[in-house]
Amino acid sequence: MGIQKNNWYKIAIGVLFLGALYLLWSLFYNKAEVPEKTSSSIAVEPQFSKEGILSFVSPQGDTLVTVDIEIADNDPERTQGMMYRSAMDYGKAMLFIMEHDSHQSFWMRNTKLSLDIIYVNADQEIVTIYKHTMPYSESPIPSFKRSKYVVETAAGFAINMA
């Protein structure tokens, strides 16, 4: 029985020793790999990135206006949208390309500026326009008809549209 107790103590001491080594490693080794938060690691406001141009055309085929666009065609980009931006020039827009032509709904969560939101169907016809949306609002801003594309512009852009 004395021999079994002695082995048990050795095992317990070994486990404690390994636990202490792991604790020391996790306190010092991992800390060296984690960068400290500095002013340079603070989130930066997203900037407009021109990825194409978009023209609004009248039913008669006349170009009404052409804008530079940033394209949001995947879930992370569509989710982020215009959030956290403090300015949007009138000659720029964000084009959301949705996966399906269906009823869409947006909101203004974390969006600092008022926008015009233009819903466009798969046939590239404007189906719904919201002018001067309310910044930070979490109220739904739905399309009244099916839409495949959504265009967000600076508030006031859509004043001369349908």
C-alpha positions as CSV (number, residue, x, y, z in Angstrom):
1,M,0.0,0.0,0.0
2,G,2.9,2.4,0.7
3,I,4.2,1.9,-2.8
4,Q,0.8,2.7,-4.4
5,K,0.6,5.9,-2.3
6,N,4.1,6.9,-3.4
7,N,3.2,6.5,-7.1
8,W,0.0,8.5,-6.6
9,Y,2.0,11.4,-5.1
10,K,4.4,11.2,-8.1
11,I,1.5,11.3,-10.5
12,A,-0.1,14.2,-8.7
13,I,3.1,16.2,-8.6
14,G,3.7,15.5,-12.3
15,V,0.2,16.8,-13.2
16,L,0.7,19.9,-11.1
17,F,4.1,20.5,-12.7
18,L,2.6,20.2,-16.2
19,G,-0.3,22.5,-15.2
20,A,2.2,25.1,-13.9
21,L,4.2,24.9,-17.1
22,Y,1.0,25.4,-19.2
23,L,0.0,28.3,-17.1
24,L,3.4,30.0,-17.5
25,W,3.4,29.4,-21.2
26,S,-0.1,30.8,-21.6
27,L,0.7,33.9,-19.6
28,F,4.0,34.8,-21.3
29,Y,4.3,33.1,-24.6
30,N,0.8,34.0,-26.0
31,K,1.0,37.5,-24.7
32,A,4.0,38.2,-26.9
33,E,2.0,37.2,-30.0
34,V,-1.1,39.4,-29.3
35,P,-0.5,42.9,-30.4
36,E,-1.4,45.7,-28.0
37,K,-4.3,47.9,-29.1
38,T,-2.8,51.1,-30.4
39,S,-4.3,54.1,-32.1
40,S,-3.3,52.6,-35.5
41,S,-5.4,49.5,-34.8
42,I,-8.6,51.4,-34.2
43,A,-11.2,50.9,-37.0
44,V,-11.0,53.3,-39.9
45,E,-14.0,54.7,-41.6
46,P,-14.7,52.7,-44.8
47,Q,-13.7,54.7,-47.9
48,F,-15.5,54.7,-51.3
49,S,-13.8,52.3,-53.8
50,K,-14.8,52.9,-57.4
51,E,-15.6,49.5,-59.0
52,G,-17.7,50.6,-62.0
53,I,-20.1,53.2,-63.3
54,L,-23.9,53.1,-63.4
55,S,-26.2,55.1,-65.7
56,F,-29.8,55.9,-65.0
57,V,-31.7,55.9,-68.3
58,S,-35.1,57.3,-69.1
59,P,-37.8,55.1,-70.8
60,Q,-37.0,56.9,-74.0
61,G,-33.3,55.8,-73.7
62,D,-31.8,59.1,-72.7
63,T,-29.1,59.0,-70.0
64,L,-30.3,61.0,-67.1
65,V,-27.2,60.7,-64.9
66,T,-24.1,58.5,-64.6
67,V,-22.4,57.8,-61.2
68,D,-19.3,56.0,-60.0
69,I,-20.3,52.9,-58.0
70,E,-19.0,50.7,-55.3
71,I,-20.4,47.2,-55.7
72,A,-21.8,45.1,-52.8
73,D,-22.3,41.6,-54.2
74,N,-21.6,39.2,-51.3
75,D,-23.1,38.9,-47.8
76,P,-20.4,40.7,-45.8
77,E,-20.5,43.7,-48.3
78,R,-24.3,43.8,-48.4
79,T,-24.4,43.7,-44.6
80,Q,-21.9,46.5,-44.2
81,G,-23.3,48.7,-46.9
82,M,-22.9,52.4,-46.1
83,M,-22.5,51.8,-42.3
84,Y,-20.0,54.0,-40.5
85,R,-19.5,56.4,-43.4
86,S,-19.8,60.1,-42.7
87,A,-20.0,61.4,-46.3
88,M,-21.2,60.4,-49.7
89,D,-20.6,62.5,-52.8
90,Y,-23.5,63.1,-55.3
91,G,-21.6,61.5,-58.1
92,K,-21.1,58.2,-56.2
93,A,-23.4,55.4,-55.2
94,M,-23.3,51.9,-53.8
95,L,-24.9,49.2,-55.9
96,F,-26.2,46.1,-54.0
97,I,-26.5,43.0,-56.2
98,M,-28.9,40.7,-54.5
99,E,-28.9,36.9,-54.9
100,H,-32.6,36.8,-55.9
101,D,-35.2,39.0,-57.5
102,S,-37.5,39.3,-54.5
103,H,-38.9,41.8,-52.0
104,Q,-36.0,43.4,-50.3
105,S,-35.8,45.4,-47.1
106,F,-33.0,47.7,-45.8
107,W,-32.5,49.7,-42.7
108,M,-30.2,52.5,-41.6
109,R,-28.5,50.9,-38.6
110,N,-25.1,52.4,-38.0
111,T,-25.6,54.6,-41.0
112,K,-24.5,58.2,-40.2
113,L,-25.9,60.0,-43.2
114,S,-29.3,60.3,-44.9
115,L,-29.5,58.3,-48.1
116,D,-31.8,57.9,-51.1
117,I,-32.5,54.2,-51.6
118,I,-33.6,53.1,-55.1
119,Y,-34.9,49.5,-55.6
120,V,-34.5,48.1,-59.2
121,N,-36.0,44.9,-60.6
122,A,-34.3,42.3,-62.7
123,D,-35.4,44.1,-65.8
124,Q,-33.5,47.2,-64.6
125,E,-36.6,49.2,-63.9
126,I,-36.9,51.4,-60.8
127,V,-39.7,49.9,-58.7
128,T,-39.4,51.9,-55.4
129,I,-37.6,55.0,-54.3
130,Y,-37.1,56.3,-50.7
131,K,-35.8,59.8,-50.4
132,H,-33.9,61.3,-47.4
133,T,-33.9,58.2,-45.2
134,M,-33.5,58.7,-41.4
135,P,-29.9,58.0,-40.2
136,Y,-29.5,55.3,-37.6
137,S,-33.2,54.2,-38.0
138,E,-33.8,50.5,-37.5
139,S,-37.3,50.7,-39.1
140,P,-37.6,48.6,-42.3
141,I,-37.3,50.3,-45.6
142,P,-38.9,47.7,-47.9
143,S,-39.3,47.5,-51.7
144,F,-42.9,47.4,-52.7
145,K,-42.2,45.1,-55.6
146,R,-39.6,42.5,-56.3
147,S,-36.1,43.8,-56.8
148,K,-32.7,42.4,-57.8
149,Y,-30.6,45.6,-57.3
150,V,-30.6,48.3,-54.7
151,V,-28.8,51.6,-55.2
152,E,-27.9,53.8,-52.3
153,T,-27.0,57.5,-53.0
154,A,-26.5,60.7,-51.0
155,A,-29.9,62.1,-49.9
156,G,-31.3,64.4,-52.5
157,F,-29.9,62.5,-55.5
158,A,-33.3,60.9,-56.4
159,I,-35.2,64.2,-56.3
160,N,-35.7,64.2,-60.1
161,M,-36.5,60.5,-60.4
162,A,-39.9,58.9,-60.7
